[in-house]
Structure formats: C-alpha cells, structure tokens
Amino acid sequence: MLEKEIERKLVLMAKKRGCIPVKLLSSNYNGLPDRLILSPGENVGFIELKAPGKKPRALQLKRHRELRSLGFKVFLVDSIDMIEEVLDEICAS
C-alpha cells in the first residue's frame, strides 16, 4: 500500500467526523508532519503518514519532539487500520 492511499483514506475519515485535515506544506520549516487535523471542540493533532514499515527521517523525528514539547499530539500512521484509533485520540481531547 502506498502512503498516498493511506492519506486519501485519512482525509475521507476525518471529513466524515467533521474535522478539517489540513495538508502541511512548508518550504521554510522542513520536517513537519504531513497533516494537521482540526477537530470540533478545539482539538488538534499532527499526523505523519508513511507507507507500511517506513520510518520517519531524523529531521521529522526532531519536529515531532518539538511539537510534543509544545503540548501537541503527534502520530505516525502507516496503515489504514490505524486511522480510526488516531482520530479517536485526537477527537477525545
């Protein structure tokens, strides 16, 4: 399965919950997670998407630590089966 297939499913499932799945593109702050999920109730979570078995690069891991140190939730999703659980976690805040 490709990363873009997982991302497509994440976007559909997030929208179905009333969330806004923002695609993060940053040329001046590399390594940010792929998606920012804005959920009803002011809940926020960052999602790094990978193909099954793939690992984040060192810079991505550094950005994840930075975001977590600021109190944000950051998740690594590498399968469609993980999406529901991650969205539950973001929306439950």
Contact map, one row per residue, 1 for C-alpha under 8 A:
111011000000000000000000000000000000000000000000001100000000000000000000000000000000000000000
111111000000000000000000000000000000000000000000001100000000000000000000000000000000000000000
111111100000000000000000000000000000000000000000111100000000000000000000000001000000000000000
011111110000000000000000000000000000000000000000000000000000000000000000000000000000000000000
111111111000000000000000000000000000000000000000000000000000000000000000000000000000000000000
111111111100000000000000000000000000000000000000101000000000000000000000000001110000000000000
001111111110000000000000000000000000000000000000100000000000000000000000000000000000000000000
000111111111000000000000000000000000000000000000000000000000000000000000000000000000000000000
000011111111100000000000000000000000000000000000000000000000000000000000000000010000000000000
000001111111110000000000000000000000000000000000000000000000000000000000000000010010000000000
000000111111111000001000000000000000000000000000000000000000000000000000000000000000000000000
000000011111111100000000000000000000000000000000000000000000000000000000000000000000000000000
000000001111111110000000000000000000000000000000000000000000000000000000000000000011000000000
000000000111111111111000000000000000100000000000000000000000000000000000000000000000001000000
000000000011111111111000000000000000000000000000000000000000000000000000000000000000000000000
000000000001111111100000000000000000000000000000000000000000000000000000000000000000000000000
000000000000111111100000000000000000000000000000000000000000000000000000000000000000000000000
000000000000011111110000000000000000001100000000000000000000000000000000000000000000000000000
000000000000011111111000000000000000111100000000000000000000000000000000000000000000000000000
000000000000011001111100000000000000111000000000000000000000000000000000000000000000000000000
000000000010011000111110000000000011110000000000000000000000000000000000000000000000000000000
000000000000000000011111000000000011110000000000000000000000000000000000000000000000000000000
000000000000000000001111100000000111000000000000000000000000000000000000000000000000000000000
000000000000000000000111110000011111000000000000000000000000000000000000000000000000000000000
000000000000000000000011111000000100000000000000000000000000000000000000000000000000000000000
000000000000000000000001111111010000000000000000000000000000000000000000000000000000000000000
000000000000000000000000111111000000000000000000000000000000000000000000000000000000000000000
000000000000000000000000011111000000000000000000000000000000000000000000000000000000000000000
000000000000000000000000011111110000000000000000000000000000000000000000000000000000000000000
000000000000000000000000011111110000000000000000000000000011000000000000000000000000000000000
000000000000000000000000000011111000000000000000000000000011111000000000000000000000000000000
000000000000000000000001010011111100000000000000000000000001001100000000000000000000000000000
000000000000000000000001000000111111000000000111100000000001001100000000000000000000000000000
000000000000000000000011100000011111000000000111100000000000000000000000000000000000000000000
000000000000000000001111000000001111100000000111100000000000000000000000000000000000000000000
000000000000000000001111000000001111110000011110000000000000000000000000000000000000000000000
000000000000010000111100000000000011111000011110000000000000000000000000000000000000000001000
000000000000000000111100000000000001111101111000000000000000000000000000000000000000000000000
000000000000000001110000000000000000111111110000000000000000000000000000000000000000000001100
000000000000000001100000000000000000011111100000000000000000000000000000000000000000000000100
000000000000000000000000000000000000001111100000000000000000000000000000000000000000000000100
000000000000000000000000000000000000011111110000000000000000000000000000000000000000000000000
000000000000000000000000000000000000011111111000000000000000000000000000000000000000000001111
000000000000000000000000000000000001111001111100000000000000000000000001100000000000000001100
000000000000000000000000000000000001110000111110000000000000000000000001111000000000000001000
000000000000000000000000000000001111100000011111000000000000000000000001111000000000000000000
000000000000000000000000000000001111100000001111100000000000000000000000011110000000000000000
000000000000000000000000000000001110000000000111110000010000000000000000011110000000000000000
001001100000000000000000000000001110000000000011111000000000000000000000000111000000000000000
001000000000000000000000000000000000000000000001111111110000000000000000000111000000000000000
111001000000000000000000000000000000000000000000111111000000000000000000000001100000000000000
111000000000000000000000000000000000000000000000011111000000000000000000000001100000000000000
000000000000000000000000000000000000000000000000011111100000000000000000000001000000000000000
000000000000000000000000000000000000000000000000011111110000000000000000000001000000000000000
000000000000000000000000000000000000000000000000010011111000000000000000000000000000000000000
000000000000000000000000000000000000000000000001010001111101100000000000000000000000000000000
000000000000000000000000000000000000000000000000000000111111100000000000000000000000000000000
000000000000000000000000000000000000000000000000000000011111110000000000000000000000000000000
000000000000000000000000000001100000000000000000000000001111111000000000000000000000000000000
000000000000000000000000000001111000000000000000000000011111111100000000000000000000000000000
000000000000000000000000000000100000000000000000000000011111111110000000000000000000000000000
000000000000000000000000000000100000000000000000000000000111111111000000000000000000000000000
000000000000000000000000000000111000000000000000000000000011111111100000000000000000000000000
000000000000000000000000000000011000000000000000000000000001111111110000010000000000000000000
000000000000000000000000000000000000000000000000000000000000111111111000000000000000000000000
000000000000000000000000000000000000000000000000000000000000011111111100000000000000000000000
000000000000000000000000000000000000000000000000000000000000001111111111110000000000000000000
000000000000000000000000000000000000000000000000000000000000000111111111110000000000000000000
000000000000000000000000000000000000000000000000000000000000000011111111000000000000000000000
000000000000000000000000000000000000000000000000000000000000000001111111000000000000000000000
000000000000000000000000000000000000000000000000000000000000000000111111100000000000000000000
000000000000000000000000000000000000000000011100000000000000000000111111110000000000000000000
000000000000000000000000000000000000000000011100000000000000000000110011111000000000000001000
000000000000000000000000000000000000000000001111000000000000000100110001111100000000000000000
000000000000000000000000000000000000000000001111000000000000000000000000111110000000010000000
000000000000000000000000000000000000000000000011110000000000000000000000011111000000000000000
000000000000000000000000000000000000000000000011110000000000000000000000001111110110000000000
001001000000000000000000000000000000000000000000111111000000000000000000000111110100000000000
000001000000000000000000000000000000000000000000001100000000000000000000000011111110000000000
000001001100000000000000000000000000000000000000000000000000000000000000000011111110000000000
000000000000000000000000000000000000000000000000000000000000000000000000000000111111000000000
000000000000000000000000000000000000000000000000000000000000000000000000000011111111110000000
000000000100100000000000000000000000000000000000000000000000000000000000000010111111111000000
000000000000100000000000000000000000000000000000000000000000000000000000000000001111111100000
000000000000000000000000000000000000000000000000000000000000000000000000000000000111111110000
000000000000000000000000000000000000000000000000000000000000000000000000001000000111111111000
000000000000010000000000000000000000000000000000000000000000000000000000000000000011111111100
000000000000000000000000000000000000000000000000000000000000000000000000000000000001111111110
000000000000000000000000000000000000000000000000000000000000000000000000000000000000111111111
000000000000000000000000000000000000101000111000000000000000000000000000100000000000011111111
000000000000000000000000000000000000001110110000000000000000000000000000000000000000001111111
000000000000000000000000000000000000000000100000000000000000000000000000000000000000000111111
000000000000000000000000000000000000000000100000000000000000000000000000000000000000000011111
